[in-house]
Amino acid sequence: MDKKNVRSKVIWALLFILIMWLTVKAVSTQAEDFSLSQLLDMMKDARKIPLILAFLASAGYVIFEGVALLRISAELGYKKPVHRGMLYAVADVYFSAITPSASGGQPAVLYFMKKDGIPVPVGTAALVADLVAYTIAILILGAISIIFGFKTFTEFSIFSKFLIIIGYVTLTGLAVFFILLLKRVDLLRKMADWVIKLLVKHNVIKQEEKIRNNITGILDRYSQATDIMNGRNRLTFDLVIMTLIQRASQIAVPVFLWLAICPAGMGRLALRAFFVQCFAVLGSNCMPVPGAMGVIDMLMYDGFNEFMSPATAVKFEILSRGISFYISVALSLLIVAVGYIISLIHKNRLAEN
């Protein structure tokens, strides 16, 4: 990564911290006399086993993404050790969190894949396949929530319902787009040809033939990788199952947290917490905000407030997001930084030899 890229990542990280602070501040104002000590007291008084399960569920979100990326890479002929798959996953989690519409996650994963000897076109194909499975998994969980948790959906505010519907429509469109990227490489070739002609027409590029040859080579490698995946239904099935478990792991965090803090006899409402989180994830896809912050927090509070007191809903929402998102992002940053430093050290040693 050059200095310009590092500078942009620092800017996005600072923006992420600012939005995080503003989000927590906005949610906390919904309860009188809110303080950090109240969150600590909630965790201290919580039932320990469900609380531990909440943290394990959050970890599962990262672990299963790493497993999915390793599965795709191995299928394409690039088998990598488990720790590299985990590095890919945390890079995706961290950079997706600090950039709008998670746009920085895939380039970060491609960077580490390239360092591991996986060609960019092959890595791109792997990530598109992962995005297809990821989007389909959210749509499946959303459909389950609509079918079995429709009552929970009706309790959201009109504005929240609007965001959830827009988010579902957006995800459906993205799923179709990603599938086309895998199935119709010819469309990519036509798009690339159109862009090149446009740039040539406006004298932006001069070496048209050289650029065409480079892009043709990249798309040929990409096409070879997609051909391998398109012919293997078992891989598609495995990816969807793994990403379903991955998404369900993160969405299960408020379920276990509710079981950890709920009054006796109120455990049955844990399923409502699951539906609220599902709908919040759907709605968060309607706006290009880093980490979906603000949108998802508002939706979660709106949903939780229907079966908790406002004060409890505030603490529960912040704690849920803290476990499922903020802690994961912080740990991912640490692991990515260590992985990046190790890559630089390895590169310098090779240069010396």
C-alpha positions in Angstrom: 0.0 0.0 0.0 1.4 3.4 -1.0 1.3 6.5 1.2 -1.8 7.8 -0.6 -3.7 4.6 0.3 -2.5 4.6 3.9 -3.6 8.3 4.2 -7.1 7.5 2.9 -7.4 4.5 5.2 -6.5 6.7 8.2 -9.1 9.3 7.1 -11.8 6.6 6.8 -10.8 5.2 10.2 -11.1 8.6 11.8 -14.5 9.1 10.1 -15.5 5.7 11.4 -14.6 6.7 15.0 -16.5 10.0 14.6 -19.7 8.3 13.3 -19.4 5.6 16.0 -19.2 8.3 18.7 -22.2 10.2 17.2 -24.2 7.1 16.8 -23.7 5.9 20.4 -24.4 9.5 21.6 -27.6 9.6 19.6 -28.8 6.3 20.9 -27.8 7.0 24.5 -29.8 10.2 24.6 -33.0 8.1 24.3 -32.5 7.1 28.0 -32.2 9.4 30.9 -29.0 9.3 33.0 -27.3 6.8 30.7 -23.7 6.0 31.6 -21.0 3.6 30.7 -21.2 2.2 34.2 -24.7 1.0 33.5 -23.4 -1.1 30.6 -20.8 -2.6 32.8 -23.3 -3.3 35.5 -25.6 -5.0 32.9 -22.7 -7.3 31.8 -21.7 -7.9 35.5 -25.2 -9.0 36.4 -25.7 -11.1 33.2 -25.9 -14.8 33.1 -22.4 -16.0 32.2 -23.1 -18.9 29.8 -25.4 -16.9 27.4 -23.0 -13.9 27.6 -20.1 -16.1 26.6 -22.2 -17.6 23.8 -22.9 -14.0 22.5 -19.1 -13.4 22.2 -18.6 -16.8 20.5 -21.4 -16.0 18.1 -19.7 -12.7 17.2 -16.4 -14.6 16.6 -18.3 -17.0 14.4 -19.1 -14.2 12.0 -15.4 -13.8 11.2 -14.4 -17.5 11.4 -17.0 -18.7 8.9 -16.1 -16.0 6.4 -12.5 -17.1 6.6 -13.6 -20.7 6.1 -15.7 -19.8 3.0 -12.8 -17.8 1.4 -10.5 -20.8 2.0 -13.0 -23.1 0.5 -13.3 -21.0 -2.7 -9.5 -20.5 -2.9 -8.8 -24.3 -2.6 -11.4 -25.0 -5.3 -9.6 -22.7 -7.6 -6.3 -24.4 -7.0 -4.9 -22.1 -4.3 -5.0 -24.0 -1.0 -4.0 -21.8 1.9 -3.5 -22.4 5.6 -6.2 -21.5 8.1 -4.5 -18.5 9.6 -4.4 -16.8 6.1 -8.1 -17.4 5.7 -8.7 -15.7 9.0 -6.5 -12.8 7.9 -8.6 -12.4 4.7 -11.8 -12.4 6.9 -10.7 -9.8 9.4 -9.4 -7.6 6.6 -12.8 -7.7 5.0 -14.5 -7.0 8.3 -12.4 -4.1 9.2 -12.2 -2.3 5.8 -15.8 -3.0 5.1 -16.7 -1.3 8.4 -14.8 1.9 7.8 -15.9 2.5 4.1 -19.2 3.3 2.6 -21.2 0.3 1.3 -18.4 -1.9 2.5 -16.5 -0.9 -0.6 -13.0 -1.2 1.0 -13.3 -4.8 2.2 -12.8 -6.6 -1.1 -9.7 -4.6 -2.2 -8.1 -5.3 1.2 -8.7 -9.0 0.8 -7.3 -9.0 -2.7 -4.2 -7.3 -1.4 -3.5 -10.1 1.0 -4.5 -12.8 -1.5 -2.1 -11.3 -4.0 0.7 -11.4 -1.3 -0.2 -15.2 -1.0 0.3 -15.7 -4.7 -3.4 -15.7 -5.7 -3.7 -13.8 -9.0 -6.0 -10.7 -8.8 -8.5 -12.1 -11.5 -8.8 -15.4 -9.5 -9.1 -13.5 -6.2 -11.8 -11.3 -7.7 -13.8 -14.3 -8.9 -13.6 -15.8 -5.5 -14.8 -12.6 -3.8 -17.7 -12.2 -6.3 -18.7 -15.8 -5.5 -18.5 -15.0 -1.8 -20.6 -11.8 -2.3 -23.3 -13.8 -4.1 -23.5 -16.3 -1.2 -23.3 -13.5 1.4 -26.2 -11.6 -0.3 -28.3 -14.7 -0.8 -27.8 -15.7 2.9 -29.1 -12.3 4.0 -32.1 -12.5 1.7 -32.9 -16.0 3.0 -32.7 -14.9 6.6 -34.8 -11.8 5.7 -37.5 -14.0 4.1 -37.6 -16.3 7.1 -38.0 -13.2 9.3 -40.8 -11.8 7.1 -42.6 -15.2 7.2 -42.2 -16.1 10.8 -41.6 -12.6 12.4 -44.1 -10.5 10.4 -45.6 -9.3 13.7 -42.2 -7.9 14.7 -42.0 -6.1 11.4 -45.4 -4.5 11.9 -44.2 -3.0 15.2 -41.4 -0.9 13.5 -42.1 2.7 12.8 -43.3 3.7 9.3 -39.8 5.1 8.5 -38.1 2.0 9.7 -40.4 -0.2 7.6 -39.5 1.9 4.6 -35.8 1.5 5.1 -36.2 -2.3 5.6 -38.2 -2.6 2.3 -35.7 -0.5 0.4 -32.8 -2.5 1.9 -34.4 -5.8 0.8 -35.0 -4.5 -2.8 -31.4 -3.2 -2.9 -30.0 -6.5 -1.8 -32.1 -8.4 -4.4 -30.7 -6.1 -7.1 -27.2 -6.7 -5.9 -27.7 -10.5 -5.8 -28.8 -10.4 -9.4 -25.9 -8.2 -10.4 -23.3 -10.4 -8.6 -24.8 -13.5 -10.2 -24.5 -11.9 -13.6 -20.8 -11.1 -12.9 -20.3 -14.8 -12.4 -22.4 -16.2 -15.1 -22.0 -13.6 -17.9 -18.4 -12.6 -18.3 -19.3 -11.4 -21.8 -21.2 -8.5 -20.2 -18.0 -7.5 -18.4 -16.2 -7.6 -21.7 -18.8 -5.3 -23.3 -18.7 -2.9 -20.4 -14.9 -2.8 -20.5 -15.0 -2.2 -24.3 -17.5 0.6 -23.8 -15.4 2.3 -21.1 -12.2 2.1 -23.2 -14.0 3.6 -26.3 -15.3 6.4 -24.1 -11.8 7.1 -22.6 -10.2 7.0 -26.1 -12.8 9.4 -27.5 -12.0 11.9 -24.8 -8.3 11.5 -25.1 -7.9 10.2 -21.6 -5.9 7.1 -22.7 -3.4 6.8 -25.6 -2.2 3.2 -25.7 -5.6 1.7 -26.6 -4.3 -1.6 -27.9 -2.0 -2.3 -24.9 -4.8 -1.5 -22.4 -7.2 -3.8 -24.4 -4.7 -6.6 -24.3 -4.2 -6.2 -20.5 -7.9 -6.2 -19.8 -8.5 -9.1 -22.1 -5.8 -11.1 -20.2 -7.4 -10.2 -16.8 -10.9 -11.1 -18.0 -9.6 -14.4 -19.5 -8.2 -15.4 -16.1 -11.4 -14.3 -14.4 -13.5 -16.3 -16.8 -11.4 -19.4 -16.2 -12.0 -19.1 -12.5 -15.8 -18.5 -12.9 -16.0 -21.5 -15.2 -14.6 -23.7 -12.5 -17.1 -22.4 -9.9 -20.1 -22.4 -12.2 -19.6 -26.1 -12.9 -19.6 -27.1 -9.3 -23.0 -27.0 -7.6 -21.6 -28.5 -4.4 -19.3 -25.5 -4.0 -22.3 -23.1 -4.4 -24.3 -25.1 -1.8 -21.3 -25.2 0.6 -20.8 -21.4 0.3 -24.5 -20.6 0.9 -24.6 -22.8 4.0 -21.3 -21.3 5.4 -22.5 -17.8 4.8 -25.9 -18.6 6.3 -24.1 -19.8 9.4 -21.9 -16.7 9.3 -24.7 -14.2 9.1 -26.8 -16.2 11.6 -23.9 -16.1 14.0 -23.8 -12.3 14.1 -27.5 -12.0 14.2 -27.6 -14.5 17.1 -25.6 -12.1 19.3 -28.7 -10.2 20.7 -30.5 -13.5 21.1 -27.9 -14.8 23.5 -27.5 -11.3 25.1 -31.2 -11.2 25.8 -31.1 -14.7 27.4 -28.2 -13.3 29.5 -30.0 -10.3 30.9 -33.7 -10.9 30.6 -36.0 -11.2 33.6 -37.0 -14.8 34.6 -39.7 -16.2 32.3 -39.0 -13.7 29.5 -36.6 -15.9 27.5 -39.2 -16.6 24.9 -38.7 -13.0 23.6 -35.2 -14.0 22.4 -36.7 -14.9 19.0 -38.0 -11.4 18.6 -34.5 -10.1 19.2 -33.4 -12.3 16.3 -36.1 -10.9 14.0 -35.3 -7.3 15.0 -31.6 -7.9 14.2 -32.5 -9.5 10.8 -34.7 -6.6 9.8 -32.1 -4.1 11.0 -29.4 -5.8 8.8 -31.8 -5.6 5.8 -32.6 -2.0 6.4 -28.9 -1.0 6.8 -28.3 -1.8 3.2 -30.4 1.2 2.0 -27.6 3.8 2.6 -23.9 3.9 1.9 -22.8 4.7 5.4 -19.5 3.2 6.8 -20.3 0.1 8.8 -24.0 0.9 8.4 -23.7 2.9 11.6 -26.6 5.1 12.5 -29.0 3.3 10.3 -28.7 -0.2 11.8 -28.5 1.3 15.3 -31.7 3.3 14.8 -33.5 0.3 13.5 -32.3 -2.0 16.3 -33.4 0.5 19.0 -36.7 1.0 17.3 -37.3 -2.8 17.3 -36.0 -3.5 20.8 -38.0 -0.6 22.2 -41.2 -2.5 21.4 -40.6 -5.2 24.0 -38.2 -3.5 26.4 -38.3 -0.2 28.4 -36.5 2.7 26.6 -33.7 2.6 29.1 -33.1 -1.2 28.7 -33.5 -0.9 24.9 -30.7 1.7 24.8 -28.3 -0.4 26.9 -29.2 -3.6 25.1 -28.7 -2.0 21.6 -25.3 -0.5 22.4 -24.1 -3.7 24.1 -25.4 -5.8 21.2 -23.6 -3.7 18.7 -20.5 -3.5 20.9 -20.2 -7.3 21.0 -21.2 -8.0 17.4 -19.6 -5.1 15.6 -17.3 -2.7 17.5 -15.2 -5.3 19.3 -14.9 -7.3 16.1 -13.8 -4.3 14.2 -11.2 -3.3 16.8 -9.8 -6.9 17.0 -9.8 -7.0 13.2 -7.8 -3.8 13.0 -5.2 -5.3 15.4 -4.9 -8.5 13.4 -4.8 -6.7 10.0 -2.0 -4.5 11.3 0.0 -7.4 12.5 -0.6 -9.3 9.2 0.5 -6.2 7.2 3.7 -5.8 9.3 4.5 -9.5 8.9 4.0 -9.2 5.1 6.4 -6.2 5.0 9.0 -8.1 7.0 8.7 -11.1 4.8 9.0 -8.9 1.7 12.1 -7.2 3.0 13.7 -10.6 3.8 13.1 -11.8 0.3 14.6 -8.6 -1.1 17.7 -9.1 1.1 18.2 -12.6 -0.2 
